[in-house]
């Protein structure tokens, strides 16, 4: 495929000096792949680009920006990057090589570039996150106060323990949680914290005064969520599922992200219209089965146990019979 134009601004790309016979000739994808495996100024410019974008860009923008940067660093016209011929496998290899090399170089800062899929549409993001997302690290890396970290963890606890199927939480509930603290957090402080999270691409405002966590936040908080809460995992990618209303349950009982199901081979063997249910529908069916069929089955097992015990008693040999056999 030929790369599409990068529809974002060109800030963050190194300036190119015009001139030379090859100025309007695009680089070969093989040379770009080779450059991605050795740390260079191109990786530094890409790191600065991630910081500028508040730590979250799509996978396409991630590798496209690097190709633009490489053209500028090699005195080529950056707009020639649109004509670089590459297939999907080569672009995936490029993105993976960039992520691994950058992670090796920035690990000393407790930072990591982590990929994450949006559950709504399956779009893949590359996020610059704190690799140790725990209380003190969140305070140091994101500028949260101690009360704000505590408030954030309580919100997450509500989402994952109160079975918030859509992964959202209302403004009223946020204020109620803050008001239940030993030192209550006033609604004005809650709203100020929400503004801070909105500005840093952690949450977005939904319909009806509700708030959803964005991929940037989930990608960073995933290790913490796995350790502290009983999170549901997709059985294909083994990443957490926040929006259970968007998850599907296969005939075999596996819970999966919708986008993972579309990519998996079982998507070719099972009829999606008849064999799949949402996770919420599956939970309701299981609860109904426990209330009805499950109870009957339990009674049947008790009768079976009693009949088995009676049969065992009838087969017991009396001591006198044992003596006669001897």
C-alpha positions as CSV (number, residue, x, y, z in Angstrom):
1,X,0.0,0.0,0.0
2,X,1.0,3.6,-0.4
3,X,0.9,5.6,2.9
4,X,-1.9,8.1,3.3
5,X,-1.1,11.6,4.1
6,X,-0.5,12.4,7.8
7,X,-3.5,14.7,8.4
8,X,-1.9,16.3,11.5
9,X,0.3,19.3,11.6
10,X,4.0,18.9,10.9
11,X,5.3,20.1,14.3
12,X,7.7,17.7,15.8
13,X,9.4,16.7,12.5
14,X,12.9,17.8,11.9
15,X,13.3,20.5,9.3
16,X,14.5,19.4,5.9
17,X,16.8,21.5,3.8
18,X,15.7,21.7,0.2
19,X,18.1,20.7,-2.6
20,X,19.8,17.6,-4.0
21,X,18.8,15.2,-6.7
22,X,16.9,12.9,-4.4
23,X,15.0,15.6,-2.5
24,X,11.7,14.5,-4.0
25,X,12.4,10.8,-4.0
26,X,10.8,8.8,-1.2
27,X,12.9,6.5,1.0
28,X,12.7,2.7,0.7
29,X,10.6,1.0,3.4
30,X,13.6,-1.4,4.0
31,X,15.8,1.5,4.9
32,X,13.2,3.0,7.2
33,X,12.8,-0.4,9.0
34,X,16.6,-0.7,9.5
35,X,16.8,2.8,11.0
36,X,14.0,2.0,13.4
37,X,16.0,-0.8,15.0
38,X,18.9,1.5,16.0
39,X,18.2,4.4,18.4
40,X,18.7,7.8,16.7
41,X,17.4,11.4,16.5
42,X,14.3,10.0,14.7
43,X,13.3,8.2,17.9
44,X,13.9,11.4,20.0
45,X,11.7,13.4,17.6
46,X,9.0,10.7,17.8
47,X,9.2,10.8,21.6
48,X,8.7,14.5,21.6
49,X,5.7,14.1,19.3
50,X,4.1,11.6,21.7
51,X,4.6,14.1,24.6
52,X,3.1,16.9,22.6
53,X,0.0,14.7,21.8
54,X,-0.4,14.1,25.6
55,X,0.9,10.6,25.3
56,X,-1.7,9.0,23.0
57,X,-1.8,8.7,19.2
58,X,-3.2,6.1,16.8
59,X,-0.9,3.4,15.5
60,X,-1.2,4.9,12.0
61,X,0.0,8.3,13.2
62,X,2.8,6.6,15.2
63,X,4.6,5.0,12.3
64,X,3.6,7.7,9.8
65,X,5.1,10.4,11.9
66,X,8.4,8.4,12.1
67,X,8.5,8.1,8.3
68,X,7.9,11.8,7.9
69,X,10.7,12.5,10.4
70,X,13.1,10.1,8.6
71,X,12.6,11.9,5.3
72,X,13.4,15.3,7.0
73,X,16.5,13.9,8.7
74,X,17.7,12.5,5.3
75,X,17.2,15.8,3.5
76,X,14.2,14.5,1.6
77,X,10.9,16.2,1.1
78,X,8.7,15.1,4.1
79,X,5.7,15.1,1.9
80,X,7.3,12.3,-0.2
81,X,6.5,10.1,2.8
82,X,3.0,9.8,1.3
83,X,4.5,7.9,-1.6
84,X,6.4,5.3,0.4
85,X,5.3,1.8,-0.8
86,X,4.7,-0.6,2.1
87,X,2.4,-3.4,2.9
88,X,0.5,-4.0,6.2
89,X,3.1,-6.5,7.5
90,X,5.9,-4.0,7.0
91,X,4.1,-1.2,8.7
92,X,3.2,-3.5,11.6
93,X,6.9,-4.5,11.8
94,X,7.9,-0.9,11.8
95,X,5.5,0.1,14.6
96,X,6.6,-2.9,16.7
97,X,10.4,-2.1,16.2
98,X,9.9,1.5,17.1
99,X,8.0,0.6,20.3
100,X,10.5,-1.9,21.5
101,X,13.5,0.3,20.8
102,X,11.9,3.3,22.5
103,X,10.9,1.3,25.5
104,X,14.5,0.1,25.9
105,X,15.8,3.6,25.9
106,X,13.2,5.3,28.2
107,X,12.8,2.5,30.7
108,X,15.1,4.3,33.2
109,X,12.5,7.1,33.3
110,X,9.8,4.5,34.3
111,X,8.1,5.3,31.0
112,X,6.8,2.9,28.4
113,X,5.1,3.0,25.0
114,X,2.2,0.6,25.3
115,X,-0.3,-0.3,22.6
116,X,-4.0,-0.6,23.5
117,X,-7.2,-1.2,21.5
118,X,-10.3,1.0,22.0
119,X,-13.2,-1.2,22.9
120,X,-15.7,0.9,21.0
121,X,-14.3,0.6,17.5
122,X,-11.1,-1.6,17.9
123,X,-8.8,1.3,16.9
124,X,-5.2,0.6,18.0
125,X,-3.5,3.4,20.0
126,X,0.1,3.8,21.1
127,X,0.3,5.4,24.5
128,X,3.2,6.9,26.4
129,X,2.5,5.7,30.0
130,X,4.0,5.4,33.4
131,X,5.3,1.8,33.7
132,X,4.7,1.8,37.5
133,X,1.2,3.1,37.8
134,X,0.9,3.0,41.6
135,X,0.0,5.7,44.1
136,X,3.2,7.6,44.5
137,X,4.2,7.2,40.8
138,X,0.9,8.5,39.7
139,X,1.4,11.6,41.9
140,X,4.9,12.2,40.6
141,X,4.3,11.5,36.9
142,X,0.8,13.0,36.3
143,X,0.8,15.8,38.9
144,X,-2.0,14.3,40.9
145,X,-2.4,15.1,44.6
146,X,-2.7,12.4,47.2
147,X,-6.5,13.1,47.5
148,X,-6.9,13.0,43.7
149,X,-5.2,9.6,43.5
150,X,-7.4,8.2,46.3
151,X,-10.4,9.6,44.5
152,X,-9.4,8.1,41.2
153,X,-8.9,4.7,42.8
154,X,-12.3,4.9,44.4
155,X,-13.9,5.6,41.1
156,X,-12.2,2.6,39.5
157,X,-13.2,0.5,42.4
158,X,-16.8,1.5,41.9
159,X,-16.6,0.6,38.1
160,X,-15.1,-2.8,38.6
161,X,-16.9,-3.9,41.8
162,X,-20.3,-2.5,41.2
163,X,-20.6,-4.1,37.8
164,X,-20.8,-1.0,35.8
165,X,-21.4,-2.8,32.5
166,X,-20.6,0.2,30.3
167,X,-17.5,1.3,32.2
168,X,-18.9,4.8,32.8
169,X,-19.7,6.7,35.9
170,X,-22.0,9.7,36.5
171,X,-21.0,13.1,37.8
172,X,-23.4,12.7,40.7
173,X,-21.8,9.4,41.7
174,X,-18.4,10.9,41.5
175,X,-19.4,13.7,43.9
176,X,-21.1,11.2,46.2
177,X,-17.9,9.1,46.4
178,X,-15.8,12.2,47.2
179,X,-18.3,13.3,49.8
180,X,-18.0,10.0,51.7
181,X,-14.3,10.5,52.4
182,X,-13.2,11.1,56.1
183,X,-12.1,14.6,54.7
184,X,-14.9,15.1,52.2
185,X,-13.9,16.4,48.7
186,X,-16.2,19.2,47.7
187,X,-17.9,19.0,44.3
188,X,-15.9,22.0,43.0
189,X,-12.7,20.0,43.6
190,X,-14.2,17.0,41.9
191,X,-15.0,19.0,38.9
192,X,-11.5,20.6,38.8
193,X,-10.0,17.1,38.9
194,X,-12.2,16.0,36.0
195,X,-11.1,19.0,34.0
196,X,-7.5,17.9,34.7
197,X,-8.2,14.4,33.5
198,X,-10.1,15.7,30.4
199,X,-7.1,17.9,29.5
200,X,-4.7,15.0,29.6
201,X,-6.8,12.5,27.6
202,X,-7.6,10.3,30.5
203,X,-11.4,10.6,30.3
204,X,-14.1,11.9,28.0
205,X,-17.5,13.3,28.7
206,X,-20.4,11.1,27.5
207,X,-24.1,11.5,27.3
208,X,-26.1,12.5,30.4
209,X,-23.2,13.8,32.6
210,X,-21.3,10.6,32.5
211,X,-17.6,10.0,32.0
212,X,-15.7,7.3,30.3
213,X,-12.0,6.4,30.6
214,X,-10.1,6.7,27.4
215,X,-7.5,4.2,26.1
216,X,-4.7,6.5,27.4
217,X,-5.9,5.9,31.0
218,X,-6.7,2.2,30.7
219,X,-3.3,1.5,29.0
220,X,-1.5,3.1,31.9
221,X,-3.7,1.8,34.7
222,X,-4.0,-1.8,33.4
223,X,-1.3,-3.3,35.7
224,X,-2.9,-1.6,38.7
225,X,-6.4,-2.7,37.7
226,X,-5.3,-6.3,37.4
227,X,-3.7,-6.3,40.8
228,X,-6.4,-4.6,42.8
229,X,-9.7,-5.6,41.2
230,X,-11.3,-8.7,39.8
231,X,-11.1,-7.5,36.2
232,X,-12.6,-9.4,33.3
233,X,-10.1,-10.5,30.6
234,X,-10.7,-11.0,27.0
235,X,-9.9,-14.7,26.3
236,X,-8.2,-13.9,23.0
237,X,-5.8,-11.0,23.8
238,X,-5.8,-11.4,27.6
239,X,-6.3,-7.7,28.0
240,X,-8.9,-6.3,30.4
241,X,-12.5,-5.6,29.3
242,X,-14.0,-2.4,30.8
243,X,-17.1,-2.1,28.6
244,X,-18.9,-5.4,29.1
245,X,-21.8,-4.1,27.0
246,X,-19.5,-4.2,24.0
247,X,-18.0,-7.6,24.7
248,X,-19.4,-10.8,23.2
249,X,-19.6,-14.4,24.5
250,X,-19.0,-17.2,22.1
251,X,-20.8,-20.5,22.1
252,X,-17.9,-22.1,24.0
253,X,-18.4,-19.5,26.8
254,X,-15.4,-17.3,26.2
255,X,-15.8,-13.6,26.8
256,X,-14.1,-11.6,24.1
257,X,-13.7,-8.0,22.8
258,X,-15.8,-7.5,19.8
259,X,-12.7,-6.4,17.7
260,X,-10.8,-9.5,18.9
261,X,-13.6,-11.8,17.9
262,X,-13.6,-10.3,14.4
263,X,-9.9,-11.1,14.0
264,X,-10.1,-14.6,15.6
265,X,-10.6,-17.7,13.5
266,X,-13.7,-18.7,15.5
267,X,-15.3,-15.7,13.8
268,X,-15.3,-17.8,10.6
269,X,-16.8,-20.9,12.2
270,X,-19.5,-19.4,14.4
271,X,-22.6,-17.6,13.1
272,X,-22.4,-14.3,14.9
273,X,-26.2,-13.7,14.7
274,X,-27.1,-17.0,16.4
275,X,-24.1,-18.0,18.5
276,X,-23.0,-14.8,20.1
277,X,-24.5,-12.8,23.0
278,X,-23.3,-9.7,24.8
279,X,-21.6,-10.3,28.1
280,X,-24.5,-8.7,29.9
281,X,-27.0,-11.0,28.3
282,X,-24.8,-14.0,29.1
283,X,-24.7,-12.9,32.8
284,X,-28.4,-12.6,32.9
285,X,-28.9,-16.0,31.4
286,X,-26.5,-17.6,33.9
287,X,-28.3,-15.9,36.8
288,X,-31.6,-17.2,35.5
289,X,-30.2,-20.7,35.1
290,X,-28.9,-20.7,38.7
291,X,-32.4,-19.6,39.9
292,X,-34.3,-22.2,37.9
293,X,-32.5,-25.1,36.3
294,X,-29.5,-24.9,38.6
295,X,-31.7,-25.4,41.7
296,X,-33.5,-28.4,40.1
297,X,-30.2,-29.9,39.1
298,X,-29.0,-29.5,42.7
299,X,-32.0,-31.3,44.0
300,X,-31.5,-34.1,41.5
301,X,-27.9,-34.5,42.7
302,X,-29.1,-34.8,46.3
303,X,-31.5,-37.6,45.4
304,X,-28.8,-39.3,43.5
305,X,-26.4,-39.1,46.4
306,X,-29.1,-40.6,48.7
307,X,-29.8,-43.5,46.3
308,X,-26.1,-44.2,46.0
309,X,-25.7,-44.3,49.8
310,X,-28.6,-46.7,50.1
311,X,-27.1,-49.0,47.5
312,X,-23.8,-49.0,49.3
313,X,-25.5,-49.9,52.6
314,X,-27.3,-52.8,50.9
315,X,-24.0,-54.1,49.6
316,X,-22.3,-54.1,53.0
317,X,-21.3,-57.6,54.2
318,X,-22.2,-58.6,57.8
319,X,-19.4,-59.8,60.0
320,X,-21.0,-63.3,60.3
321,X,-21.0,-63.7,56.5
322,X,-17.3,-62.9,56.5
323,X,-16.6,-65.6,59.1
324,X,-18.6,-68.2,57.1
325,X,-16.6,-67.3,54.0
326,X,-13.4,-68.0,55.8
